Amino acid sequence: MIDMKKILLAIDSIVIGGAQNIFLFCVKEYLCLGYTVVVVASKGPFSDLLKAEKIALHTVDSFSIKSIGIIRQILKEEKPDVINTYLTKVSLLFSFVNIFYRIPLCCTLLNAIIHEKMNALQRLVYPFFYYILSYFCDGVIVNSKQNKDHFIKVAKMNHYRIKVIYSGIDDKEVRSVLTRQPNNNHFTIGVIGRLSVEKGQTCLIDALTHLKGIDFRLVIVGDGPSKEQLIAQVKKNGLSDKVAFLGFRPDVLELIQDMDLIVVPSVNETFGITIVEAFAMRRLVIASTAGGIPELVDHGVTGFLFPVKDSRKLACQIEYVFNNKNSVGAILDKAYDFYANNFTSQIMAQNTLSYYNSIVAKCSNV
């Protein structure tokens, strides 16, 4: 085992999303295990959250060419044993600066290279950036086998450079919330995540118009560029009295506990942390077959799947769950066991630390 004591973690913090939550879980786990953790984040909502959690950090105004000097100074002063960057822009900048320091470095990349929000130029150029990045760093972490295959196919990355480490959530928080009594008087459907085209909330709202004989309530948790479009879609279909927009909420596990069904209608999804959270809270999941989701949801075993963008099939799945909601205990048990054995933040942190050690050992032998 390599004597690794100081870990530098860096991330963009303009928003608080799945990557930022995974980052925070890792920081907390490493600190609990006695490592010195150097955190670097851009100024924004997530850096404010880190400060509120009393986590010491270096902040930069934004990760841009202008930040290269700041990154250089941090590496020079801190001298970490290993660097782990999160997301593309941060990874590119640190990898470039690190050419002069040769500190073992891995990049955690949780999004697909090619997705619905990209224009034609980005689709052409981005694979080249990722290919170059894979040679600037010593390893790449992705969160699903499907995403690893995607990076190999689209960016021509060497599969030896990519490690699949599934994302996890804090089991201590899960156990704490499970002691709470649910607050639910309706058949409540929940959808959680950024309100954006790739998350597929329009498909779910369309599916609601096909439901027959179900007294339901839909709770939409999250914020993003599609919010006004979704509100308009709800009004157009006469669903305003059945749909609630809650915006961004930090108490996601409590909200899930108050739901009967979690729907993940994504068009593009490399992993699906909401699915893991639902498994942990023993709530039933219906999800699309997008990306890495089938690695989590085994149809009829840990949840239910429907074809991407197929609102009628989604409606049929919702009706099936409603009509059989008292006989899905075996599915909930298998989903919870799947979570507990694979997707806690403790398991994620240990797997990541093992990968750090392998990278440090490889670099020390070069």
N, C-alpha and C positions, 0 to 999 in steps of 0.2 A: 504494500500500500504506500502511495506517495504521501509525503508529509506536506499536505496542502492546507494552509491556514487562512489565507486571505483570498476572498472571491469578490471580483468586481462585477456588478450587474448594472446594465444600462438599458433605458427604454424611453421612448417618446411618451409624453404624458398629456398631450392635447385633449384626449378624451379618456373616459374610464370605460373600458370594454373588457372582453374576455382575456386578451393578452395581458392587460394591466392587472387583472385579478390573479392570473396564474403567477405573474411576476411577484406580487405581494405575498402569495402563499409560500413561494420559494424563499423569499427573504426571511420570513418569519421562521420557517423550518430550519434554515441554515443558522440563524441566530440561536435558536433553541439548542442546536447541536454543538454550539460553542465556536463556530467559525466567525472570523471577522469579515463583515460584509460591507463593501464600499458600494453605495448606490448612487447612480448618476441618472438624472431625469431632467427633461425640459420643464420649464415653468408652465403650469396648467392645473386643471382640476385634480389630476392624479398625484402630482407633486404636493399639492395641498393635503391630500389624503395621507400621503406618506408622513408628512410633518405632523398631522393630527394623530397618527399612530406612534409618534415619537421615534421615528426611524431617521437617523442621521443621513444626510445626502448632500451631494453636489448638484446644484441646479445650473442649467444654462438657459439662456433666453429662448433658443430654439436650436434644433439640430440642423445646421446648415454649414456651408463652407466656412462661414465666420467662426463656427464653434471648433474648428480644427485645433486652433491654438489652445483652447481651454481643455480639450481632450488630451492633447499632448502634455499639458502641465499636470493634469490629474494622474496620468499614467506614470509620469516622472516622479511625482511625490508619493503616490500610494504603493507602487511596485507590487501589484497583486500577483498571486500565483497562477490565477486563471481568470479569464474574462468571458462573460456570457452576455451577449447583446440580444435584445429582443426587437423584432421588426426590421424591415429592409433598410430604411434610410440610416438608422442608428448603426446597423451592422456594417454598412458600406463605409461610413465615416470612421468608425473604430478600426476596421480592418485596414484601411488606408494608413491611418496614423500608426498603427501597430507594426507596420513594415519596419519601422525604425527601432522597435523595442523587442519584437519577437516573443512576446508573452503568449502562452497557449490561449487560443481564442476559439470559442464556438458561438454560432449564431442560432437563436431560436426563431424560426419562421413559421407562424401559425396560420397564414393565409395562403390561398392558392395564388400562383403567379398570374394566371389568366382567369378573369371573372367578369361578370356582367357590367360592372361600373366602368370598365376600361374602354378607351377609344382605340381606334385602329393603330395609331402610332405607338401607344403604350403596349399594345399586344405584340407589336413588332420588336420593340426595343427592350422591354423588361426581361425576356428570357436571357438576353445577352448579359444584362446586369447581374442576374442570379448566377450565371455560369462563371463570370469573373469573380463574384463574391465567394463562390465555393472554393476557389484557389487562393484567395486572400486569407481565408480562415482555416482553422485546423479541423473543424467539424461543424455539421449542421444538425439541429434538432427539429424534427417535425412531429406533429401530434396524431398522425394516423398513417397506416400503411398505404392508404389511397393517396395521401398527399406526398408520400415518398415517391410513389410511382409517377405522380404528376410532375414532380421536380426532375425526375430522371428523364421523362418523356419530353417535357417542354423546354427545360434548360440544359438538357444533356449532362446533368451532374453525374459524377461517378457514384454508384450506389454505396461504395465503401465509405464515402464521406458523410452519409446521411444516417442518422439514428432516430428511430421512432420511440418517443417517450410520451405515453398518454398523459394528458392533463388530469389534474386531480383537484379535489376541494377539501376543505378543512373538516375532518371527521369530528373533531371536538365541537365545532359549531353545529354540525348536523345533530349530534347526540343531545346537545343543549336544546335545540329547537324541537326535537321530537318529544320532549317532555311537555311541550305547550299544547293546549287544547285547540283543535281547529275551530275556525269561525266561518261557518258556511251554511247558508239556508237554501241555496239553489244548486242545480247542476251547473258547476262553474268550469268553464274551459279557459285555460290560460295560454298565452303566447308571450314569450320573453325574449328580448334582444333588440338590437339596433333597428330602428324603423327605416329600412332601406330596401331597395328592389331585390337584392340577393337573398333577403330573409323571407320573402314569399308571403308576407301577411295578407296581400291582396287575394291570394288563393284561398286562405282560410275564411276571409270575409265573404267571398263568393260562395264557399261551401255552406256557410250558414243559411244562405237563401234556399238551399236544397233540403234543409232538415225538415222532417215532418213529425209533428206530435211530440216535440221536445221543448220543455220549458227550460231554457238555458240562459246563462249569462256569460259573456266573453270579457275577460280582463286582459288588456294589452299593456304590457310593462316594457318601458324603454322609450327612447327618443331618437330623432334622426330626421334626415331630409324628406322622408316619405310621409311624415305625420299629417300634413294638411291634405294630401291626396287620400290617405286612409280615412280621415275624418269625413271627407266628401263622399267617399265610397259607402261608408256606413250610413250617412244621411240619405243618399240616393236610394239605398235599398231598404229604407224604413227600419233601421236597426238601432237607432240612437238610444232607445230605452233599454236595450239589451247589451250594449257595448260600453265599457269604461276604459278610458285612456288614463293610465296612472303616471306616465312619464318615467324618468329614471328613478329607481328606488334601490337603496342599499340593503333592504331587508328581503332579499329575493327568496330565501329559504322559507321564511314565515309566510310569504305570499303563496308559494307553491303548496305549502301545507293546507292552505285554505281553498285549494283548487281540487277538482275531481279528476281533471284530465289536462295534460300538457300536450300542446300541439307544436311541432317544429316543422313548419312548411317550407323550409329553405329551398332555394333554387341552387345555391352554392354553399357548401358547408364542409370544411375540412375535418371537423370533429363534432362539436355540439355539446358544450359544457352544460347547457340547460338540461340535456338528457340525463347527464350524470347526476345533476342536482335533483331531478325528479326521481331517479332510481333511489337515491339516498333518502328522500322523503317518502318513499313508498307510494308514489303517485304514478298512474298509468300514462304511458307515452304513445302518441301517434306521430310518426315522423315521415318525411319524404325520403326517397332513396338517394338523395343527393350526396355526392362526395363520400366522406368517411362515415356517414351515419349508419350504414348497415354493419359496420364493425362494432357498433354499440347495440343497435336494436335488431335482435333476431326475431323475425316476424312470428307472432304467436307464442314466443318463448319469453322474451323480456319486454315486449311491446308490440306495436303494429306499424307496418309500413304502407305507404301509398306512392304511386308514381308521381314524380315531380310535376307540379302545376296542374294535377288532375283534381279539380275541386269536387267533382261528383264522386270519385272514389274516396276522397277524404270525407265527404258527407256520409257515405255509406259506413266508413269505419267509425265515425262519431256515433252514428245511430246504433251500430253494433255494440259499442262500449256502453252506451246509455242503457240499452236493453239487457245487458249482461253484467252490469256494474257490481252486482253482488256475488259474482262467481269468477272473479279474476285474481283471487288471493294467491294462487300458485305463480302467476306471472309476476306479481309484485314481489314475492319472496325471491324468485330467481333474479329479478332485476336488482334487488337490494344486495344479494350475495355477490353478484357480478361487480357492483360498485365497490363493496367492502374489500374485495380481493384484488382490485385492479386500479381504482380511481381515487384514492385518498391523496391528499397533499403530502402525507408522510411517504407513501410509496413513490409518488412522483419525485420528491426531493432525493430519496435514496437512489433511485435510478439515474437521476441527473448527476448526483455526486460521483457515482460510479463511472459515468461517462467522462466527467471532468478528469478523474484520475487516469483514465485510459489515454486521454488527450495529452495530459501532462507527461505521462510516462513515454508516450510516443515522441513528443517533442524533445524530451531529455536524452533520447537515444539517437537523435538526428546529428 
